[in-house]
Amino acid sequence: MNTQVPSSRLTGRRVAVIVALNGFTRPATDFARRHGIILVGRPELKRWAHGEHLYAVVKEEHSPA
């Protein structure tokens, strides 16, 4: 049974996020950057766990410059 709520109903866009505790390889980082995938590693998880809002944690990496 598919219990997913379409992300378009929640925010109007789809977001891909990959979480890893041991970092990401350079090819994985390059691929994610090219395809708009958000990578969340140990440092971001630590900030989130200590009370920083997840949106703030990932926005620094993915805000338009």
TIRO-476656 format. One record per residue (C-alpha): residue in three letters; x, y, z. Coordinates in steps of 0.2 Angstrom, whole numbers, padded with zeros to 4 digits, always signed. Last residue first. Example, Ala and Ser with C-alpha at 12.3 -4.5 7.8 and 13.67 -1.06 7.14 Angstrom:
<pts>
SER+0068-0005+0036 ALA+0062-0022+0039 
</pts>
This chain:
<pts>
ALA+0120+0164-0022 PRO+0104+0154-0022 SER+0101+0144-0006 HIS+0106+0126-0006 GLU+0120+0123+0006 GLU+0114+0136+0019 LYS+0096+0131+0016 VAL+0100+0113+0022 VAL+0102+0117+0041 ALA+0090+0132+0041 TYR+0076+0120+0034 LEU+0081+0107+0047 HIS+0078+0119+0061 GLU+0092+0120+0073 GLY+0088+0111+0089 HIS+0104+0101+0094 ALA+0098+0086+0083 TRP+0097+0098+0068 ARG+0115+0104+0070 LYS+0121+0086+0073 LEU+0112+0080+0057 GLU+0120+0094+0047 PRO+0137+0089+0053 ARG+0134+0070+0050 GLY+0128+0072+0032 VAL+0113+0078+0023 LEU+0114+0079+0004 ILE+0101+0089-0005 ILE+0098+0083-0023 GLY+0097+0097-0036 HIS+0103+0086-0050 ARG+0120+0093-0054 ARG+0124+0096-0036 ALA+0119+0079-0031 PHE+0130+0071-0045 ASP+0145+0082-0040 THR+0142+0076-0022 ALA+0141+0058-0026 PRO+0156+0059-0038 ARG+0166+0068-0023 THR+0161+0054-0011 PHE+0149+0058+0002 GLY+0150+0058+0021 ASN+0150+0044+0034 LEU+0133+0047+0042 ALA+0123+0048+0026 VAL+0106+0056+0022 ILE+0100+0059+0005 VAL+0086+0071+0001 ALA+0076+0073-0015 VAL+0064+0087-0016 ARG+0048+0089-0026 ARG+0038+0105-0027 GLY+0022+0113-0023 THR+0025+0112-0005 LEU+0013+0099+0003 ARG+0002+0094-0012 SER+0017+0093-0023 SER+0025+0082-0011 PRO+0013+0068-0015 VAL+0007+0061+0001 GLN+0015+0043+0003 THR+0005+0029+0010 ASN+0007+0017-0005 MET+0000+0000+0000 
</pts>
